Amino acid sequence: MSGQTKADHNLMEHILSILCDSDYGQTEEAPFAPTDPSKRQASLELKEFLNQMPGGFFIYHADGSEELLYVNQAILRLFNCNSIEEFKELTGNSFRGMVHPEDLEAVEASIWEQIHKSQYDLDYVEYRIIQKGGQIRWVEDYGHFIHSDSAGDFFYVFAGDATEKRKQQTDELLRRLEVIEGLSSNYESILYVNLAEDSIMPYRMSSRTTLLFESGSLPYTFSWFRSVYVDAWVSAEDREVVSQAMEPSHIQQSLASLDEYYVNFRVLQNEELAYYQLRIAGVGTQTPYKRIVLGFRLVDTEIRQEMEQKKLFEEALKEAKLANTAKNTFLANMSHDIRTPLNAIQGFVTLAQNHMLEQEKLEEYIGKIQISSELLLSLFNDILEISRMESGSFQTEESSCCLPELVQDVCRSLSLRAEKNHISITFDLSGLEHPYVYTDPDKLKQILACLGTNAIKYTHREGNVCISITEQKAPSNNYASYQFCVEDNGIGIDPANLDRIFEPFERLKNTTFSGIHGTGLGLTIVKRLVEILDGSIAVESAPGKGSRFIVTFTLRIQNQKAFRPESAQELLLKRMGGRRILLVDDNDLNLELASELLEDLGFQVDTAMDGQKALEKLTGSAPDCYGLVLMDIQMPVMNGYETTQLIRSLEDPILCSIPIIALSANAFDEDRRMSRRSGMNAHMAKPLDTDQLLSLMMDII
């Protein structure tokens, strides 16, 4: 409080004259009560008013023993006293007795210092008191000094309990200290600097900082610290930077536009260089900053991680450039490889048209057209396959698998090519103990087929290719480790090239000169598939001695069950029991080709050009007329997905559950999932492969 006027001063003198003419006891029979009736009445009324005040009020002599002249009831309550007598006994009837002994000297010094600064302002102090019963409380005291010619020098004081306020302040201070401590926990050394006074005071010190202060002498200066720290600890290469960062003029200039700034430097630690950071921040609101805080922290891990990330980025950039070069090389090769079968197809089509009546030549040309179209299809399939893998949208579907059947299927699919090249292809399952496992059969078959195709491609006439499986125990009883080996006695691979054969777009020999056509993606696809199935692949090879590719998987074992019959075709014809296959496709050529293939196998076939006509045929015939639907996807009027959903919604229990196989040019995993979601039992990619179709039919019919 401030701004006490001369009138206020005179008023308080008058009040003092009334109160101090009597004892501050609470009875009218006090020994020094005023004798003047009017003055006595004024004294009683004033005391009654002061006793009704919620806050404490007291008056005491400003000199001598600082005797108390008056206290109101609130002061008695503050000291936990029930009467004036108890209060006098507790305090000795003096202001000195009211204040805690440990606070008295500082309190009186503060009061007199404030009085000397202003005659009319209230002085303010906080101090502890000891209540009756021994409990300590905090009091806030607003007092004023008055000189009275009649009564001498006095203080009148307004006082109140400040214990809760002090507790809140203490709690807030502790919270702030905890926050500061938490924010500074990463700093090993924190120092407070007064730039104007060139002084420095440590708040937290590391062993290095402690050594500096122990070796120095009082008073510590910032100039001294800046010099000795840089010389003692900072590496020679960074001393100039750190010294400049701690230069007062540089600090003022930097903090004029920034709240803080930092510099990284190196320190020789345990005979190795470690990275540290000095952070400098301004304190207070006055600018330019006169006070700052220095923080030192170890950032070795962060800096090294940044350096490692930078190194990885540079390596990735280098790899990207190499990959781009490899792709450009690949495209140069691919342009030749794509043109070669296209030119062949165009050329042999022309020749076939010119020799339509020469059956032998016509068959030869058609055969070469077929070979070229298969090569072209293989090129596009490989490109799309590797693109899907690199996009991250490739997924696996685990199901039951009979390994002997799978290997036999692979060998059968490779047999025609092997026979054309007079190459013997065999398999060895003698090392197999548990033939039934859980894996992704399609992808495992794709891996072995690709490795087998490569083996045939790079093996001379009269050569040998063998696919074998060996089994080893795994740590878990329900699992086993399986090694799939594809071995040939072909041309082999130079050891210098073994590290590159799985790289995308790599071809060990330019197609222009090798005479062997390929995309350079086959082994890349194999490696990616192996990794997707959580396996590993290795290769052993030498020029002229052939190659040996070993693929290893840990697979979950099934319970043993019997092999399927050898003749799936005969079994399926029995299961169909004369029921027809409904073939749905909007392309006349596809319908004609697929119908003849199925009829050659012994099945009866009906056709429909779109989904609407297929639905009409199904609902317009007896429920047991059809045993299977082969459904194209992309068709006019009604596509395959919509047709399947309508079939599944039919009320007839036989019709709504008829097996449906998607037969589509869309062959990706997402297409298979969409087929299953629409209600189809399986998905098969065009062109129609009768062996694969029979295998699917065995699973669902």
C-alpha positions, 0 to 999 in steps of 0.5 A: 500500500502507498500514498498515505496523505497528510490528512490520513496521518493526522487522522491516525494521530487522533485515533491514537490519542483516543486509543492510547489514553486507555489500556487495550483491555476489553473491559470498561473497568480498565485502570487507564480508561478515559475519565472524560465521558465523551472521550470514554464513549468514543474510545469504546465505540472505536474499540468495538469497530476495530474488534469487528474488523476481520483482519488484525490491527495493533499499535506499538511504540516505535522505540525502546522495548516496542511495547504494544499499546493496542491489539484487536480481537483478530490479533488474539485469534491469530495467536490462538489466545482467548484473552488479553492476559494470555496474549501478553504472557505469550508475547511479553506485550511487545512487537519483538515478542510477536515476531519469530526470533529468527525473523526479528532482525531482518523484519526490523531492518526492512521496516526502518529501511522502508520508513526512511524511503517514504514518510507516508507509504505503508511498509510491508513485511512478512514474518513468522509467529509462534502461536499459543500451543507452539504452531508456527504461522506466517503473517503479512504486516502493513504498518505505518510510522507516526510521530505524535508530539503528545504521545511519541513515536508509534507504529500502527499495523494491519496484519493477516494470516499469510500461511496458506499464501506462503504455502502456495508460493512455496509450492509454486516455487517448487513446481517451477524448480522441478520444471527448470530441473526437468528442462535442464536435465539433459545439460551437464553444466549450467552457469548463470552469467551477468555480462554487465558485472562480468560475473559467473555463478554455476548452477550445475557442474560436470566434472570438467567444470568443477575442476575449473572452478576448483583451480580458479580463485574468487571472485570468478569472472566470465572472462576467466571462465571463457578463456580457461574452458576453451583452452582446457577442453575444446579441441584445437579445431573448434576453439575459435568458434566456441570462443567467438560464441562466448564473446560478450559483443557476439552474445549481445548481437546474436540475442538481439534477434534470437531468444537463444543460439547454440554451437557444437564443438568437440571435446577430447574425452577418454582419448576420443573426441566427443561432440558437445553443444553450448547453448546460450539464452538471455534471461529477463525482459530487458534488452540488450540482455545483461544476464544470460545462461550457459548450458553445456550438454553431450550431443555425441549420439545425436551428431553421430546419428545425423552424420550416419543419416547423412552418410546413408542419404548419400549412399541412397542417392548413389544407389538411386543413381546406379539404379537409374543407370541400371534401369536405363541399361535394362530399357535398352535391352528390353527394347530389343527383347520386346521388338524381337518377339513382336517382329517374329510374330509379325513376320510369321503371320505374314508367312502364314498368310502367304502359305495358307494351303501348305499345311506343314509350313503353316503348322511350323509358322503357327508354332513359332508365333506361339513361342514368340507370343509366350516370350512376349507375355513372359516379358510383360508378366515379369515387368508387372510382377517386379513393379507390384513387389516394389510398390509394397502391395504384394501379399501372401496367403498361407494354406495347406500344401503337399510338397511332393505334389507341388514338386511333381507339378513343377517338373511336369510344367517344365518337362515340355521345355526340357524335352525340346532341349533334350534335357533330363529333369528329375526330382529327389524327395528322399530327404523329405520326412514330413511332406504336408506343410502350411505355406503359400503354394502358388508362390513356392511353385513360382519360385521353383518354376522360375529357378527350373526355367533358368536351369533349363535355359542355361543348360546345354543339350543332354544336360540334367536338371534336378529339383530336390527337398531335404528336411531338417529339424527346427527348434519347435516340434511343429516346424521343420526347416526345408531346403529346396535345391534346383541344380543343373550341370549347365554353363555356370556363373563366374564367381565375380558375378554371383553377388549381382545376379539377384539385382533388379535389371541385371543381366550377366550377359547382353542379350544381343550376343548371348542368344538367350532371351530374358528380362533380367528380372527372373532371379530378382522376382525369386529373391523377393518372393523368398524374402516375402515368405521369410526364407533365404536363398543362396547360390553355388556355381562355377563356370562350366560346372553348373549352378546350385540354387538353395532356397530355405524355409521354416514351415509349419507341419500338417498332420499326415494325410493320404496323397490325392489320386494320380488321375484328377481328370477321371475323378473330376468327371465322376464328381461332375456326374454329367453336370455341365460347365457354364463358360462365361466370356464376352470374347468369341475366340476365348469361348471357342478356345476354352470350350474345345480344351474342356471338351477334350478333357471330357467335360460338357460345356455351355457358353454365355456372352455376358453375366446377364445371359449366364444368370438367365441360363442358370435360373432357367435350367434345372438346379443340377444342370450345371456343376461349375461356372468359369466366369470372366470378370470384365464383360458388358451388361453385367460383369463377373463380380455382379453376376456372382453376387446375384448367383449367391443371393438366389433362393435355390440352395443348389444354385446359390452354392454352385462352384464359381472360378474366375477366369480373367486376364487380371492376375494380381493378388488384389484381383484374387481377393476381389474375386473371393469377396464377390463370392467366387471360390477361386481365381485363375489367370488367363490363358487357360491352363488345364492342369491348373484348372483341374487342380482348382476343380479338385479343391472346390468340387 
